[in-house]
Amino acid sequence: MSEPGAIEAIIFDYGGVISSPLFRGIGDFEAASGYPPGSLLRLLFGEVHYVGVEGRAVADTLADAGPNADTLNADNLNDPAPANVGPDPLADHDWHRLERGEIDFGTYFGGLQARAPEVLGVELDVDAYGRFMGSTAIGVHWPVVHRIRDLKVEGFQLALLTNNIAEFGDHWKATFPLDDLFEIVVDSSSVGMRKPDPAIYLLTLDRLRVPATASVFVDDNADNIRAACDLGMETVHFGDDPWVALAELDEILSRRAG
């Protein structure tokens, strides 16, 4: 088998990669509110590991505490889904529909309030949740932004592939120099697909005009990374330390320099 050629394109996630982890502190808010561990993440997103690093920590804690480890811990990318797990009633959660642009944020939030008693055991304290959200500002991983700028100068094709919400677009796009760095932006709420659906990766690759095997994908969500691996993309699973992820990216680019 011939050696793979040089990397031509790098695809970055936004939340938790370019930005600091979203919803940081949500585990503390959940505990302070008396909600069962992991329940608020499931109510909001349909999955406990959705929120990058913190979500993975919640998943690991729950896995250590009970018999459902294989369904909760998404960090082991080589483990297949357990065969004895039935359909997940939250598999097509309203958050997923929101990120695909199928519903608006008002509809989503109304659904949260309606489902809260079943998932949390009590009604959602909307005022407390609003105060929590108001206290969490989006930060930016500036070392990542500067490295992206350098990669552009070095001649790599670049794309941003994000699961996002239409109503939040003006806000997140203003947090960093998006237009200076990326000519190709694939936003789930605009294209009607979301990671880890393989179709949204293929759309991004088509717009870049590169094959999957000539690309690197950088994301903080294990499911999204697994889907990219399955397509033949090189991947960087972004964790707590941006510098570690950037070093891993540079190692791939060096190894695949052609």
VENGI-V765307 format. One record per residue. N is the residue number from 0. OMEGA is omega in whole degrees, 0 to 359 (* if undefined). Layout:
# VENGI-V765307
N;OMEGA
N;OMEGA
This chain:
# VENGI-V765307
0;181
1;178
2;178
3;181
4;183
5;173
6;181
7;187
8;178
9;183
10;183
11;165
12;175
13;187
14;180
15;177
16;172
17;174
18;169
19;182
20;180
21;176
22;178
23;181
24;183
25;177
26;177
27;178
28;179
29;181
30;181
31;180
32;179
33;178
34;179
35;181
36;179
37;187
38;181
39;177
40;179
41;178
42;186
43;193
44;182
45;181
46;185
47;184
48;184
49;190
50;170
51;186
52;183
53;178
54;177
55;178
56;177
57;180
58;180
59;180
60;180
61;180
62;179
63;187
64;186
65;187
66;186
67;185
68;185
69;181
70;186
71;185
72;184
73;185
74;181
75;187
76;183
77;182
78;174
79;176
80;180
81;187
82;187
83;180
84;181
85;180
86;179
87;182
88;179
89;185
90;176
91;183
92;178
93;177
94;178
95;179
96;177
97;180
98;175
99;179
100;182
101;176
102;177
103;186
104;179
105;177
106;179
107;185
108;175
109;177
110;176
111;183
112;181
113;183
114;188
115;182
116;181
117;186
118;184
119;185
120;178
121;174
122;176
123;176
124;187
125;181
126;180
127;179
128;178
129;178
130;178
131;181
132;179
133;182
134;183
135;179
136;176
137;172
138;181
139;172
140;186
141;174
142;178
143;180
144;180
145;178
146;177
147;179
148;179
149;180
150;177
151;178
152;180
153;173
154;177
155;169
156;186
157;175
158;173
159;179
160;188
161;163
162;186
163;187
164;185
165;184
166;181
167;189
168;182
169;184
170;186
171;181
172;180
173;184
174;180
175;185
176;185
177;187
178;179
179;188
180;189
181;170
182;181
183;177
184;178
185;182
186;184
187;184
188;179
189;186
190;176
191;176
192;178
193;172
194;9
195;176
196;181
197;184
198;182
199;173
200;181
201;176
202;180
203;179
204;178
205;179
206;176
207;183
208;176
209;174
210;180
211;185
212;179
213;185
214;172
215;178
216;182
217;184
218;179
219;183
220;185
221;179
222;180
223;178
224;181
225;181
226;178
227;177
228;182
229;179
230;179
231;179
232;166
233;184
234;170
235;178
236;187
237;182
238;185
239;190
240;179
241;183
242;177
243;179
244;179
245;177
246;178
247;177
248;181
249;178
250;178
251;181
252;177
253;181
254;182
255;183
256;176
257;*
